[in-house]
Amino acid sequence: MRPKKGLLLVLYLLVFIGSYGQEPKLMLPIGHTISVISAQFSPDGKKIVTASLDRTAKIWDAQSGKLLADLSGHAVDVVSAQFSPDGKKVVTASWDSTAKIWDSQTGKLLADLSGHMDIVRSAQFSPDGKKIVTASTDNTAKIWDSQTGKLLADLSGQTYMMFSAKFSPNGRKIVTASGGGTKIWDAQSGKILADILWYHSFESAEFSPDETKIITASKGWDGSAIIWDVQTGKLLAELKGHAFGVNSAHFSPDGKKIVTASNDSTAKIWDVQTGKLLAELKGHAHVVNSAHFSPDGKKIVTASWDYTAKIWDVQSRKLLANLKGHTDGVESAHFSPDGKKIVTASTDSTAKIWDVQTGKWLVNLKDHTEKVQSANFSPDGKKIVTASLGNTAKIWDAQSGKWLAELKGHTYVVFSAHFSPDGKKVITASGDNTCKLWDAQNGKLLYTFFTIDRIDDYLVVDAQKRYDGTPAARKLLYFTCDDEVIELDQLKDQLWVPNLAGRIMKGDSINTKTLSELNICGLTPEVEDKSTGEQYRFDIKPRRGGLGETVLYINGIEARRYKPAELTKTANGYQLLVAKKAFSAYFIAGKENPVTIKAYTADNTISSRGIIINEDKTAEKETARPNLYAVMVGVSDYKGEKLDLKYAAKDASDIANAVSISAKKLLNTDGKEHVFIYDLTISEKRYRLPEKNSIKKVLEEIGTKATANDILMIFFAGHGVMAGDKKQ
């Protein structure tokens, strides 16, 4: 049966190995299994939430790259995921007709906002985080209590699907836009404050800065925008004059003016109080996609499919500058936070920075090979990050236009690129199902992060293919050199760097070898199994790494280690010959016993993958019950009196007695003794005193008696000594 697409993708991270001329690939199962469509920082910048078409959202620690929570529960695509204003919750919206509230700390599902009968297009927290409003194609919006998930109000009454639902700046009202008009609702009671009916659809609805008015825009044939009174719902002014649909309508920062952009190739400025047309910004030769006021409200920038953007003076209505230089349509144009620059994004695969004062084209960000998806300023306005269909994002100096860094590493379209709140990092989300965190100062890849199936497992990989993650996640990784598979355990964790992400974020120097330095392709010895019925025979051929020790394991436990001198030399290498009966004591009856052989390189750092032979002992019955060897060590008497303990030795003796009684009932049912207790305490019935040499001799004695089916138990009570890192 062929596997279904999307169930599990494998990420190929390529590294060039110059000396061997081969490309080893780091293979790992990724967390999201279909495109990651968004990645957003939490308000404090410490977490990241991703939303994916694989029906999940995931929360990550931005410092370490660890997966903090896997928000799994939606039945269909997750179309958005947003943090609450305090960052403590996440709300997701899905095509499964639900929204869900999650605890961003634990990932626990707090509430399932079920009730919509069709796709939930959006889910948004109120400014104070106490409520959530959802908008759906079932023609309704709903208000929910974000603490309990309780439905507070059903904003029904629209006869067409909802396009948007937004809280007012103070969170007291909600405005919805639909195919049948606009309604203003009381966010507390859910009551309709104003019902704005119209004869065609509104694509957008926006509150004025003082929340007393709403501006709606329509792409309908009449080409109008309408100002409404929030309190009464009364139509205050119909901004009628465009010959075709209105693409956008925005208030000025002081709320006194509105600028509209239209398919009729014009933008218009209107007086909010009277609805009077103040100016027609005429000059574009094609559709005007957008029109925005500058932060101080004194200028307007328009973007058009005529390949240009234009800057206009709001007071005089004069054209200040024609931003001409793109060779295809201009999708967007945005002022920098200080209003001194403009960045435009175009379908000609470029973004451009312009000087607002002079209209001068400062720089052409032309290195993208595909369409530029977006262009965004950093919070301080000093940098710009662009995202492209060409699988890259780029960071630019907004002052000089200098290309600072290319964020290269994704293998598919980069959907989004955003600066962190402090402007020091950039997060990118891509259709290759990964998110990457970059240093905004130099463009250096900090790490790539994703999950491995379960919430408990995570993996972080740096640019040199060093990694960190949970043991279960690390076991899933492997390399390939053409058809040769190299497991990570062959490398003895040489690429594993504990707390890798944390060390990177701190700027620590990491001296661990990189994948390219290990040069693993064609390095390890080749081992071929030529075993017969009575004898193990392994042909071992050293390669570039030479030959060190050869190790034989039974049931995953090392049984014997051979140096090259102990092997038989052959024309092509070496041969290991061992009679199977020599290891009969290691086999357990009634089960399969895997026998593994690994050959190491000359420096004993990297082994061959390992050949496994299963010795089938399932048909054999146990000839005897297992023996229990219990070593009970208890030390109460130390040098001096300050370190003496009251109960350590007593505990060891008491537990030894309890184990002896219960184990004999279980094992000594055949009339034979199978329980052997070694009491290493100061009690009168002790086997020996609890001294180092005594413990060593006891373990050696057990080693001569025990078989693979026996049980070893070791108990120790006494003072401990911390070894290694005291923080462990």
C-alpha positions as CSV (number, residue, x, y, z in Angstrom):
1,M,0.0,0.0,0.0
2,R,1.3,3.4,-0.9
3,P,1.6,5.8,2.0
4,K,-0.8,8.7,2.0
5,K,0.7,12.1,1.2
6,G,1.1,14.4,4.1
7,L,1.1,11.8,6.8
8,L,4.8,12.2,7.4
9,L,7.3,14.2,5.4
10,V,11.0,14.0,5.8
11,L,13.2,17.1,5.8
12,Y,16.4,16.9,3.9
13,L,19.1,19.2,5.3
14,L,22.0,19.2,2.9
15,V,25.6,19.8,3.8
16,F,28.5,19.7,1.2
17,I,31.3,17.4,2.1
18,G,34.2,18.8,0.1
19,S,36.8,16.2,0.7
20,Y,34.7,13.3,-0.3
21,G,32.5,15.0,-2.9
22,Q,29.3,13.6,-1.5
23,E,26.3,15.2,0.1
24,P,25.2,13.5,3.4
25,K,21.6,14.2,4.2
26,L,20.3,14.6,7.7
27,M,16.9,12.9,7.8
28,L,14.3,13.5,10.4
29,P,10.5,13.4,10.7
30,I,9.2,16.9,11.1
31,G,6.4,18.2,13.3
32,H,4.0,19.9,10.9
33,T,3.2,17.5,8.1
34,I,1.7,20.1,5.7
35,S,2.5,23.7,5.0
36,V,3.1,26.1,7.9
37,I,0.9,29.1,7.0
38,S,1.8,31.5,9.8
39,A,4.3,32.1,12.6
40,Q,3.8,34.8,15.2
41,F,5.7,35.9,18.3
42,S,3.8,36.2,21.6
43,P,3.4,39.8,22.9
44,D,6.6,39.5,25.0
45,G,8.6,37.8,22.2
46,K,9.3,34.7,24.3
47,K,7.1,32.3,22.5
48,I,6.1,31.6,18.9
49,V,2.9,30.0,17.7
50,T,2.6,28.3,14.3
51,A,-0.5,27.4,12.4
52,S,-0.6,24.6,9.8
53,L,-2.8,22.9,7.3
54,D,-2.0,19.7,9.1
55,R,-4.8,20.5,11.5
56,T,-2.5,21.7,14.3
57,A,-1.0,24.7,15.9
58,K,2.2,24.5,17.9
59,I,3.7,26.8,20.5
60,W,7.5,27.0,20.7
61,D,10.0,28.5,23.1
62,A,11.8,31.2,21.1
63,Q,14.9,30.9,23.3
64,S,15.5,27.2,23.2
65,G,13.5,26.1,20.3
66,K,11.7,23.5,22.4
67,L,8.1,22.6,21.6
68,L,6.1,23.9,24.5
69,A,2.7,22.7,23.4
70,D,1.1,20.8,20.5
71,L,-2.4,22.2,20.0
72,S,-3.9,19.2,18.4
73,G,-7.6,18.7,18.2
74,H,-9.0,20.4,15.1
75,A,-10.5,18.0,12.5
76,V,-9.6,20.2,9.5
77,D,-7.0,22.9,8.6
78,V,-6.1,25.5,11.2
79,V,-6.4,28.9,9.4
80,S,-5.2,31.1,12.2
81,A,-3.5,31.1,15.7
82,Q,-3.2,34.1,17.9
83,F,-1.9,34.8,21.4
84,S,-4.1,36.7,23.8
85,P,-2.9,40.2,24.8
86,D,-1.2,38.8,27.9
87,G,0.3,35.9,26.1
88,K,-1.3,33.3,28.4
89,K,-3.8,31.9,25.9
90,V,-4.0,31.1,22.2
91,V,-7.1,31.0,20.1
92,T,-7.2,29.0,16.9
93,A,-9.8,29.1,14.1
94,S,-10.4,26.2,11.8
95,W,-12.3,25.0,8.8
96,D,-13.9,22.4,11.1
97,S,-16.4,25.0,12.2
98,T,-14.8,25.5,15.6
99,A,-12.5,27.8,17.4
100,K,-10.5,26.6,20.4
101,I,-8.9,28.3,23.4
102,W,-5.6,26.8,24.7
103,D,-3.3,27.4,27.6
104,S,-0.1,28.7,26.1
105,Q,1.9,27.4,29.1
106,T,0.7,23.8,29.1
107,G,-1.0,23.4,25.7
108,K,-4.1,22.2,27.5
109,L,-7.4,22.7,25.7
110,L,-9.3,25.2,27.8
111,A,-12.4,25.5,25.7
112,D,-13.9,24.2,22.5
113,L,-15.9,27.0,21.0
114,S,-18.4,24.9,19.1
115,G,-21.6,26.3,17.7
116,H,-20.8,27.6,14.2
117,M,-22.3,25.6,11.3
118,D,-19.6,26.4,8.8
119,I,-16.0,27.5,8.4
120,V,-14.7,29.8,11.2
121,R,-12.8,32.5,9.2
122,S,-11.3,34.3,12.2
123,A,-11.0,34.3,15.9
124,Q,-9.8,37.4,17.8
125,F,-9.3,38.4,21.4
126,S,-10.7,41.6,22.7
127,P,-8.1,44.2,23.7
128,D,-8.4,43.2,27.4
129,G,-8.2,39.5,26.5
130,K,-11.5,38.7,28.3
131,K,-13.6,37.9,25.3
132,I,-13.2,36.3,21.9
133,V,-15.2,37.1,18.7
134,T,-15.4,34.6,15.9
135,A,-16.7,35.1,12.4
136,S,-18.0,32.4,10.2
137,T,-19.4,31.6,6.8
138,D,-22.5,30.4,8.5
139,N,-23.6,34.1,8.5
140,T,-23.0,34.6,12.2
141,A,-20.4,35.9,14.6
142,K,-20.2,34.8,18.2
143,I,-18.8,36.3,21.4
144,W,-17.2,34.0,23.9
145,D,-15.8,34.2,27.4
146,S,-12.1,33.5,27.0
147,Q,-11.9,32.3,30.6
148,T,-14.6,29.7,30.5
149,G,-15.3,29.3,26.8
150,K,-19.0,30.1,27.5
151,L,-21.0,31.5,24.6
152,L,-21.9,35.0,25.7
153,A,-23.7,36.2,22.6
154,D,-24.8,34.9,19.2
155,L,-24.4,37.7,16.8
156,S,-26.9,36.4,14.3
157,G,-29.1,38.2,11.9
158,Q,-26.9,38.5,8.8
159,T,-28.3,36.8,5.7
160,Y,-24.9,36.5,4.1
161,M,-21.5,35.0,5.2
162,M,-19.4,37.1,7.6
163,F,-16.2,38.5,6.1
164,S,-14.9,40.0,9.4
165,A,-15.6,40.7,13.0
166,K,-13.5,43.2,15.0
167,F,-13.5,44.7,18.4
168,S,-13.4,48.4,18.8
169,P,-10.1,49.9,20.3
170,N,-11.6,49.9,23.8
171,G,-13.2,46.5,23.4
172,R,-16.7,47.7,24.1
173,K,-18.2,47.2,20.7
174,I,-17.9,44.8,17.8
175,V,-18.4,45.6,14.1
176,T,-19.2,42.8,11.6
177,A,-19.0,43.1,7.8
178,S,-20.9,40.7,5.6
179,G,-22.5,40.3,2.2
180,G,-25.7,41.8,3.5
181,G,-24.4,44.8,5.4
182,T,-22.7,45.8,8.6
183,K,-23.8,45.6,12.2
184,I,-22.5,47.1,15.4
185,W,-22.9,45.1,18.5
186,D,-22.4,45.6,22.2
187,A,-19.6,43.4,23.2
188,Q,-21.0,43.0,26.7
189,S,-24.5,42.0,26.0
190,G,-24.3,41.0,22.4
191,K,-27.2,43.4,21.5
192,I,-27.3,45.0,18.1
193,L,-26.5,48.7,18.6
194,A,-26.9,49.5,14.9
195,D,-28.0,47.5,11.9
196,I,-26.5,48.9,8.7
197,L,-28.3,47.2,5.8
198,W,-27.1,47.7,2.3
199,Y,-27.8,46.4,-1.1
200,H,-24.5,44.7,-1.6
201,S,-21.6,43.3,0.4
202,F,-19.0,45.1,2.5
203,E,-15.6,43.5,2.4
204,S,-14.2,45.5,5.3
205,A,-15.4,47.6,8.3
206,E,-13.1,49.7,10.5
207,F,-13.7,51.9,13.6
208,S,-12.5,55.4,13.6
209,P,-9.7,56.2,16.2
210,D,-12.3,57.6,18.6
211,E,-14.8,54.8,18.0
212,T,-17.7,57.0,17.1
213,K,-17.7,56.1,13.5
214,I,-17.2,53.2,11.1
215,I,-16.0,53.2,7.6
216,T,-17.1,50.3,5.3
217,A,-15.7,49.6,1.8
218,S,-17.3,47.7,-1.0
219,K,-16.0,46.3,-4.2
220,G,-19.4,46.4,-5.7
221,W,-20.3,48.0,-9.0
222,D,-21.3,51.3,-7.4
223,G,-17.8,52.0,-6.0
224,S,-18.7,53.4,-2.6
225,A,-17.5,53.7,0.9
226,I,-19.9,54.6,3.7
227,I,-19.4,56.4,7.1
228,W,-21.8,55.2,9.8
229,D,-22.6,56.4,13.3
230,V,-21.5,53.7,15.8
231,Q,-24.1,54.7,18.4
232,T,-27.2,54.8,16.1
233,G,-26.1,52.9,13.0
234,K,-27.2,55.9,11.0
235,L,-25.6,56.5,7.6
236,L,-23.6,59.7,8.1
237,A,-22.2,59.9,4.6
238,E,-21.9,57.9,1.5
239,L,-18.5,58.5,-0.1
240,K,-19.8,58.0,-3.6
241,G,-17.7,59.0,-6.6
242,H,-15.5,56.1,-7.5
243,A,-16.5,54.5,-10.9
244,F,-15.6,51.0,-9.7
245,G,-15.2,49.0,-6.5
246,V,-13.3,50.4,-3.5
247,N,-10.4,48.2,-2.5
248,S,-9.6,49.9,0.8
249,A,-10.8,52.7,3.1
250,H,-8.8,54.0,6.0
251,F,-9.2,56.8,8.6
252,S,-6.4,59.3,9.1
253,P,-4.6,59.1,12.5
254,D,-6.7,61.9,13.8
255,G,-9.9,60.5,12.5
256,K,-10.9,63.6,10.5
257,K,-10.2,62.3,7.0
258,I,-10.6,59.1,5.0
259,V,-8.7,57.9,2.0
260,T,-10.1,55.3,-0.4
261,A,-8.4,53.3,-3.1
262,S,-10.4,52.1,-6.1
263,N,-10.3,49.9,-9.2
264,D,-11.1,53.1,-11.1
265,S,-7.4,54.0,-10.9
266,T,-7.9,56.8,-8.4
267,A,-7.7,57.4,-4.7
268,K,-9.9,60.0,-3.0
269,I,-9.7,62.0,0.3
270,W,-12.9,62.7,2.1
271,D,-14.0,64.8,5.1
272,V,-15.3,62.5,7.8
273,Q,-17.6,65.1,9.3
274,T,-19.4,66.1,6.2
275,G,-18.6,63.3,3.8
276,K,-17.4,65.9,1.3
277,L,-14.9,64.9,-1.3
278,L,-11.8,66.9,-0.5
279,A,-9.5,65.7,-3.2
280,E,-9.1,63.2,-6.0
281,L,-5.7,61.7,-6.2
282,K,-5.6,61.1,-9.9
283,G,-2.6,59.9,-11.8
284,H,-2.5,56.2,-11.7
285,A,-3.1,54.3,-15.0
286,H,-4.4,51.1,-13.4
287,V,-6.1,49.7,-10.3
288,V,-5.1,51.4,-7.0
289,N,-4.6,48.5,-4.6
290,S,-4.1,50.4,-1.4
291,A,-3.9,53.9,0.1
292,H,-2.5,54.7,3.5
293,F,-1.9,57.8,5.6
294,S,1.6,58.5,7.0
295,P,1.9,58.2,10.8
296,D,1.5,61.9,11.2
297,G,-1.4,62.0,8.8
298,K,0.2,64.6,6.5
299,K,0.9,62.4,3.5
300,I,-0.7,59.5,1.6
301,V,1.0,56.7,-0.3
302,T,-0.9,54.8,-3.0
303,A,0.1,51.5,-4.7
304,S,-1.1,50.5,-8.1
305,W,-1.0,47.8,-10.8
306,D,0.5,50.5,-13.1
307,Y,3.9,49.6,-11.6
308,T,4.1,52.7,-9.5
309,A,3.4,54.0,-6.0
310,K,2.8,57.7,-5.4
311,I,3.2,60.1,-2.5
312,W,0.6,62.8,-2.0
313,D,0.3,65.8,0.3
314,V,-2.9,65.6,2.2
315,Q,-3.2,69.4,2.8
316,S,-2.5,70.6,-0.7
317,R,-3.6,67.4,-2.5
318,K,-0.5,67.7,-4.7
319,L,1.5,64.8,-6.0
320,L,4.8,64.9,-4.1
321,A,6.5,62.0,-5.8
322,N,6.0,59.4,-8.3
323,L,7.7,56.2,-7.1
324,K,8.5,54.8,-10.5
325,G,10.8,51.8,-11.0
326,H,8.9,48.6,-10.6
327,T,8.4,46.5,-13.7
328,D,5.2,44.9,-12.5
329,G,2.2,45.7,-10.3
330,V,2.9,47.2,-6.9
331,E,1.0,45.1,-4.3
332,S,1.6,47.2,-1.2
333,A,3.2,50.4,0.0
334,H,3.9,51.2,3.7
335,F,5.4,54.0,5.6
336,S,8.2,53.3,8.1
337,P,7.3,53.9,11.7
338,D,8.9,57.4,11.6
339,G,7.3,58.2,8.3
340,K,10.5,59.0,6.6
341,K,10.7,56.1,4.2
342,I,8.4,53.9,2.2
343,V,8.8,50.3,1.3
344,T,7.0,48.8,-1.7
345,A,6.5,45.2,-2.6
346,S,5.9,44.1,-6.2
347,T,5.1,41.1,-8.3
348,D,8.3,41.9,-10.3
349,S,10.1,40.0,-7.5
350,T,11.6,43.1,-5.9
351,A,11.0,45.5,-3.1
352,K,12.1,49.1,-3.1
353,I,12.9,51.7,-0.4
354,W,12.0,55.3,-1.1
355,D,12.8,58.6,0.6
356,V,9.4,60.2,1.6
357,Q,10.8,63.7,1.6
358,T,12.2,63.6,-1.9
359,G,10.5,60.6,-3.5
360,K,14.0,59.4,-4.4
361,W,14.4,55.7,-5.0
362,L,17.0,54.8,-2.4
363,V,17.6,51.2,-3.3
364,N,16.2,48.4,-5.3
365,L,15.9,45.2,-3.2
366,K,16.2,43.2,-6.4
367,D,17.9,40.0,-5.4
368,H,14.8,37.9,-5.1
369,T,14.2,35.6,-8.0
370,E,10.5,35.3,-7.5
371,K,7.6,37.5,-6.5
372,V,8.0,39.3,-3.2
373,Q,5.3,38.3,-0.9
374,S,5.8,41.0,1.7
375,A,8.1,43.8,2.9
376,N,8.1,44.9,6.5
377,F,10.0,47.4,8.6
378,S,11.7,46.4,11.9
379,P,10.1,48.1,14.9
380,D,12.7,50.9,14.9
381,G,12.4,51.4,11.2
382,K,16.1,50.7,10.6
383,K,15.8,47.4,8.7
384,I,13.4,45.8,6.3
385,V,12.7,42.1,5.9
386,T,11.2,40.7,2.6
387,A,9.7,37.3,2.0
388,S,9.7,35.7,-1.5
389,L,8.3,32.9,-3.5
390,G,11.9,32.1,-4.3
391,N,12.3,30.2,-0.9
392,T,14.2,33.0,0.7
393,A,13.8,36.0,3.0
394,K,16.2,39.0,3.0
395,I,17.2,41.6,5.5
396,W,18.0,45.1,4.3
397,D,19.3,48.3,5.8
398,A,16.4,50.8,5.5
399,Q,18.8,53.7,5.5
400,S,21.2,52.8,2.8
401,G,19.3,50.0,1.1
402,K,22.2,47.7,1.6
403,W,21.4,44.0,1.5
404,L,22.5,42.9,4.9
405,A,21.7,39.2,4.8
406,E,19.9,36.5,2.8
407,L,17.9,34.2,5.0
408,K,18.6,31.1,2.9
409,G,17.7,27.6,3.9
410,H,14.1,27.0,3.3
411,T,13.3,24.6,0.5
412,Y,9.9,26.0,-0.5
413,V,8.0,29.3,-0.5
414,V,8.6,31.6,2.4
415,F,5.0,32.6,3.4
416,S,5.9,35.2,6.0
417,A,8.9,37.0,7.6
418,H,8.5,39.1,10.7
419,F,10.8,40.8,13.2
420,S,10.5,40.0,16.8
421,P,9.1,42.7,19.1
422,D,12.6,43.8,20.0
423,G,13.7,43.7,16.4
424,K,16.7,41.4,17.2
425,K,15.4,38.3,15.5
426,V,13.4,37.3,12.4
427,I,11.0,34.4,12.3
428,T,10.2,32.8,8.9
429,A,7.5,30.3,8.1
430,S,7.7,28.2,5.0
431,G,5.9,25.7,2.9
432,D,8.7,23.3,3.6
433,N,7.0,22.7,6.9
434,T,9.6,24.3,9.1
435,C,10.1,27.5,11.0
436,K,13.5,29.1,11.3
437,L,14.8,31.7,13.7
438,W,17.4,34.1,12.4
439,D,19.7,36.8,13.9
440,A,18.4,40.1,12.5
441,Q,21.8,41.7,13.0
442,N,23.7,39.4,10.7
443,G,21.2,37.1,9.1
444,K,22.7,34.1,10.8
445,L,20.5,31.1,11.1
446,L,20.1,30.4,14.8
447,Y,18.2,27.2,14.5
448,T,15.4,25.3,12.8
449,F,12.8,23.8,15.0
450,F,9.9,21.4,14.8
451,T,8.3,18.5,16.7
452,I,8.6,14.8,16.4
453,D,5.1,13.3,16.5
454,R,4.5,13.8,20.2
455,I,4.4,16.9,22.4
456,D,7.1,15.5,24.7
457,D,9.6,15.3,21.9
458,Y,11.3,18.2,20.1
459,L,14.3,18.8,18.0
460,V,16.5,21.8,17.3
461,V,19.1,21.7,14.5
462,D,21.7,24.5,13.9
463,A,23.3,25.5,10.6
464,Q,26.2,23.0,11.0
465,K,23.7,20.1,11.6
466,R,24.5,19.9,15.3
467,Y,21.4,19.1,17.2
468,D,19.6,18.9,20.5
469,G,16.3,17.3,21.5
470,T,14.8,14.6,23.6
471,P,16.3,11.1,23.4
472,A,13.2,9.8,21.6
473,A,13.6,12.5,18.9
474,R,17.3,11.9,18.5
475,K,16.8,8.3,17.9
476,L,14.7,9.1,14.8
477,L,17.5,11.0,13.1
478,Y,19.8,9.4,10.6
479,F,22.1,10.4,7.7
480,T,22.2,9.0,4.2
481,C,25.1,8.9,1.8
482,D,23.4,7.7,-1.4
483,D,22.1,4.3,-0.3
484,E,24.3,4.1,2.9
485,V,22.4,4.8,6.1
486,I,24.3,6.1,9.1
487,E,22.5,6.1,12.4
488,L,23.2,8.9,14.9
489,D,24.2,6.4,17.6
490,Q,27.1,5.4,15.3
491,L,28.6,8.8,15.9
492,K,28.5,8.4,19.7
493,D,26.6,11.7,20.0
494,Q,29.4,13.7,18.5
495,L,26.9,16.1,16.9
496,W,24.7,16.3,20.0
497,V,25.1,19.6,21.9
498,P,22.9,19.8,25.0
499,N,21.1,23.1,25.4
500,L,22.1,24.0,21.9
501,A,19.5,26.7,21.3
502,G,20.2,28.3,24.7
503,R,23.9,28.4,24.0
504,I,23.4,29.9,20.6
505,M,21.1,32.6,22.0
506,K,23.7,33.5,24.6
507,G,26.4,33.8,22.0
508,D,28.5,30.9,23.4
509,S,31.3,29.5,21.4
510,I,30.4,25.9,20.4
511,N,33.5,23.9,19.7
512,T,31.8,20.6,19.0
513,K,32.6,19.1,15.6
514,T,30.3,19.8,12.7
515,L,28.8,17.4,10.2
516,S,31.2,18.5,7.5
517,E,34.2,18.1,9.8
518,L,33.2,14.5,10.6
519,N,33.2,13.8,6.9
520,I,31.2,10.6,7.4
521,C,30.5,9.4,3.9
522,G,32.6,6.3,3.0
523,L,34.3,6.5,6.4
524,T,33.1,3.6,8.6
525,P,34.1,-0.1,8.0
526,E,31.8,-2.3,5.9
527,V,30.6,-5.4,7.6
528,E,29.1,-8.4,5.8
529,D,27.4,-11.3,7.4
530,K,28.7,-14.7,6.2
531,S,27.5,-16.7,9.3
532,T,26.6,-20.4,9.1
533,G,24.5,-22.6,11.3
534,E,27.1,-23.1,14.0
535,Q,29.4,-20.2,13.6
536,Y,29.3,-16.4,13.4
537,R,31.4,-15.1,10.5
538,F,31.7,-11.4,9.7
539,D,33.9,-10.1,6.9
540,I,35.1,-6.6,7.8
541,K,36.5,-4.2,5.2
542,P,38.1,-1.0,6.5
543,R,37.4,2.2,4.5
544,R,38.7,5.8,4.9
545,G,38.4,5.7,8.7
546,G,40.5,2.6,9.2
547,L,39.5,-0.2,11.7
548,G,39.5,0.0,15.4
549,E,37.6,-2.3,17.8
550,T,34.8,-4.7,16.7
551,V,32.0,-5.1,19.3
552,L,29.5,-7.9,19.6
553,Y,26.2,-7.2,21.4
554,I,23.5,-9.7,22.5
555,N,20.1,-8.4,23.4
556,G,21.6,-4.9,23.2
557,I,24.2,-5.6,25.8
558,E,27.9,-5.7,25.0
559,A,29.2,-9.2,25.2
560,R,32.7,-9.1,23.7
561,R,35.1,-6.5,22.2
562,Y,37.8,-7.5,19.7
563,K,40.9,-5.5,18.7
564,P,42.1,-5.8,15.0
565,A,44.9,-8.1,16.2
566,E,42.4,-10.6,17.4
567,L,40.7,-10.8,14.0
568,T,41.8,-13.0,11.1
569,K,43.6,-10.9,8.4
570,T,42.2,-11.5,4.8
571,A,43.1,-10.1,1.4
572,N,40.3,-7.5,1.6
573,G,40.4,-6.8,5.3
574,Y,39.6,-8.8,8.3
575,Q,37.3,-11.7,9.4
576,L,35.7,-12.4,12.8
577,L,35.0,-16.1,13.4
578,V,33.1,-17.1,16.6
579,A,31.4,-20.3,17.6
580,K,27.8,-19.6,18.5
581,K,27.9,-21.9,21.4
582,A,30.5,-19.6,23.0
583,F,27.6,-17.2,23.7
584,S,24.9,-19.7,24.6
585,A,24.8,-18.4,28.2
586,Y,23.7,-15.0,26.9
587,F,20.6,-16.2,25.1
588,I,17.2,-16.1,26.7
589,A,14.9,-19.1,26.0
590,G,11.4,-18.4,24.7
591,K,12.3,-15.3,22.7
592,E,14.3,-13.9,19.8
593,N,17.8,-12.8,20.8
594,P,19.3,-10.1,18.5
595,V,23.0,-10.4,17.9
596,T,24.6,-7.2,16.7
597,I,28.1,-6.6,15.3
598,K,29.6,-3.1,14.9
599,A,33.0,-2.2,13.6
600,Y,34.6,1.1,14.7
601,T,36.9,3.5,12.8
602,A,40.6,3.4,13.9
603,D,40.0,6.1,16.5
604,N,37.0,4.3,17.9
605,T,34.7,7.3,17.5
606,I,32.4,6.2,14.7
607,S,31.0,2.7,14.1
608,S,29.4,0.9,11.3
609,R,25.6,0.8,11.3
610,G,25.5,-2.7,12.7
611,I,24.4,-6.0,11.4
612,I,21.7,-7.8,13.4
613,I,21.2,-11.5,13.4
614,N,18.2,-12.8,15.3
615,E,18.8,-16.0,17.2
616,D,15.3,-17.6,17.5
617,K,14.9,-19.2,20.8
618,T,11.1,-19.0,20.9
619,A,10.8,-22.8,20.6
620,E,13.0,-23.4,23.6
621,K,11.5,-23.7,27.0
622,E,13.2,-22.3,30.1
623,T,15.2,-25.1,31.7
624,A,15.2,-23.5,35.1
625,R,13.6,-20.6,36.9
626,P,15.7,-17.4,37.0
627,N,17.8,-16.6,39.9
628,L,17.6,-13.3,41.8
629,Y,20.9,-11.7,42.9
630,A,20.2,-8.8,45.3
631,V,23.1,-6.6,46.4
632,M,21.9,-4.6,49.4
633,V,24.4,-1.9,50.6
634,G,23.7,0.2,53.6
635,V,26.2,2.6,55.3
636,S,25.3,4.3,58.6
637,D,28.7,4.6,60.3
638,Y,31.1,7.2,58.9
639,K,34.3,8.7,60.2
640,G,33.4,10.9,63.1
641,E,29.8,11.3,64.4
642,K,28.5,14.3,62.3
643,L,28.1,12.2,59.2
644,D,26.6,9.1,60.8
645,L,23.1,8.0,59.7
646,K,20.4,6.3,61.8
647,Y,18.5,4.3,59.2
648,A,20.7,3.6,56.1
649,A,22.1,0.2,57.2
650,K,18.8,-0.8,58.9
651,D,16.9,0.1,55.7
652,A,19.2,-2.0,53.6
653,S,18.8,-5.0,55.9
654,D,15.0,-4.6,56.3
655,I,14.5,-4.4,52.5
656,A,16.8,-7.3,52.0
657,N,14.7,-9.4,54.3
658,A,11.4,-8.3,52.6
659,V,12.8,-9.0,49.2
660,S,14.0,-12.4,50.3
661,I,10.6,-13.4,51.7
662,S,8.6,-12.3,48.6
663,A,11.1,-13.5,46.0
664,K,11.3,-17.0,47.5
665,K,7.6,-17.3,47.3
666,L,7.7,-16.5,43.7
667,L,10.8,-18.3,42.5
668,N,11.5,-21.2,44.9
669,T,8.4,-23.2,43.7
670,D,10.5,-26.0,42.3
671,G,12.2,-26.9,45.6
672,K,15.4,-25.2,44.6
673,E,17.1,-22.0,45.9
674,H,16.9,-19.2,43.4
675,V,17.2,-16.2,45.7
676,F,20.7,-14.9,46.7
677,I,20.9,-11.9,49.0
678,Y,24.2,-10.1,49.6
679,D,23.8,-8.0,52.7
680,L,26.7,-5.5,52.7
681,T,26.0,-3.7,56.0
682,I,27.3,-3.7,59.6
683,S,24.5,-6.0,60.8
684,E,25.4,-9.3,62.5
685,K,23.9,-11.3,59.6
686,R,25.9,-9.4,57.0
687,Y,27.6,-11.1,54.0
688,R,30.4,-8.6,54.0
689,L,31.2,-5.1,55.3
690,P,30.0,-2.3,52.9
691,E,33.4,-1.5,51.5
692,K,34.5,-0.7,48.0
693,N,36.5,-3.9,47.5
694,S,33.7,-6.0,49.0
695,I,31.1,-4.5,46.6
696,K,33.5,-5.1,43.7
697,K,34.1,-8.8,44.7
698,V,30.4,-9.4,45.1
699,L,29.7,-8.1,41.6
700,E,32.5,-10.2,40.1
701,E,31.1,-13.3,41.9
702,I,27.7,-12.7,40.5
703,G,29.2,-12.3,37.1
704,T,30.5,-15.8,37.1
705,K,27.1,-17.3,38.1
706,A,24.4,-15.2,36.5
707,T,22.9,-16.1,33.1
708,A,21.0,-13.9,30.7
709,N,17.7,-14.9,32.2
710,D,18.6,-14.0,35.8
711,I,17.7,-10.9,37.8
712,L,20.2,-8.4,39.3
713,M,19.0,-6.0,42.0
714,I,21.2,-3.3,43.6
715,F,20.1,-1.2,46.6
716,F,22.2,1.5,48.2
717,A,21.5,3.7,51.2
718,G,24.0,6.2,52.5
719,H,25.5,9.6,51.7
720,G,25.9,10.4,48.0
721,V,28.6,12.4,46.3
722,M,27.7,14.7,43.4
723,A,29.6,14.0,40.3
724,G,30.0,16.3,37.3
725,D,27.7,19.3,36.8
726,K,26.1,20.2,40.1
727,K,23.0,21.5,38.3
728,Q,22.2,18.0,36.9
